[in-house]
Amino acid sequence: MSLDLVLITGMSGSGKSVALRALEDAGYYCVDNLPPELLLSFVALEQANKGKQVAIAMDVRSATSLPQVPAQLRELRAQGVRIRSLFLDSTTDTLVRRFSETRRRHPLSQQQTGEESDPLLRRRAVIDAIELERELLADLREQAHVIDSSTIRPAQLQAQVKSVLSVDDSQLTLVFESFAFKRGIPVDADYVFDVRMLPNPHYDPALRDLTGLDEPVAEFLRRQDSVERMFGGIQSFLAAWLEPLARDHRSYVTVAIGCTGGQHRSVYLVERLAAAFQQRWSTLKRHRELERD
C-alpha cells in the first residue's frame, strides 16, 4: 500500500490547525508548518518507516520556498504517493475579525508607527497582509480542493475535511452546496447559481419553518414550472462540462446554489442535483445554513 499524503494549506486564520486535528483523530501522522525544503526527505523517511497516512500543513511562513511545492508534488505522484490537497479559505472580513478577536498578528504584517493606537491603521495593515498572502498562495489554491470556513464552526470544518477524504479521489467529485445570499457567497464555489427568482415557500405559513429536506416543501417546489426549468438548466450545464473538467484532471468541483435564506429552494435543488449525478460521479452535499443553525 502506497503512502497516503494529505497536504493542508490556506489562509492564516482559516482553520488549518482545526483541519489537522481532524486528520489526527482519523489516524493520520500530522506535521504542522513543515518547511517545503524538507517535504521530499520527510516523505522518504515515512516510506522507509512503512508509514501509511501522513498529513502536512504548510503556510505562508514558508513563503520563500512555497513555489517549490507544485513540482515536489508532481515528483511524489510519479513515485506512487497518493496526494490530496486541501486549501482552507475565508472571506477577508472574516479573517480580519478573527485576527482582531484573538489579537494575533498576521505572519506577513509589518509593524507600522501608530498602528497599536489606531484601529483603522491596524485593520488596513491586516488587510494588506491578507491580500499579499492570497497572491503568494494562489498557485497552491488552484491545485487544491477549497473549503470555505467563513461561516462554519470548528466541528463542521472537521466534518467537512473527513467527508472530502472519504470519497474515491480516482474520479472527479461533485460538491453541491446550498447557501443564503444574505450571508455571502461561498468562497470555495467553482460555479454559483442564483435561484432567488423562484417561488419562495417562506411566504406559505405552513412551509415557513420547514426546509427543502421536508416533503411538503419538496412537493410545493416540484409543482412549479420555473423550478423544473431551473433544475433542468443547471443539470444540462453540468452534464455538458463535467467530462471536460475531469479530463483536465480536476479532482473536485463545487456547485453552490443560493437563495435568500438558504433554507428552502437552494436546499431542495441541491438534493435533487446530487441525486441526479450520484450514479455517474462521486457526490457530496452541504447545506451551509442548515448546518450552521
Secondary structure, 3 states (H helix, E strand, C coil): CCCEEEEEEECCCCCHHHHHHHHHHCCCEEEECCCHHHHHHHHHHHHHCCCCEEEEECCHHHHHHHHHHHHHHHHHHHCCCEEEEEEEECCHHHHHHHHHHHCCCCCCCCCCCCCCCCHHHHHHHHHHHHHHHHHHHHHHHHCCEEEECCCCCHHHHHHHHHHHHHCCCCCCEEEEEEEEHHHCCCCCCCEEEECCCCCCHHHCCCCCCCCCCCHHHHHHHHCCHHHHHHHHHHHHHHHHHHHHHHHCCCCEEEEEEEECCCCCHHHHHHHHHHHHHCCCCEEEEEEHHHHHC
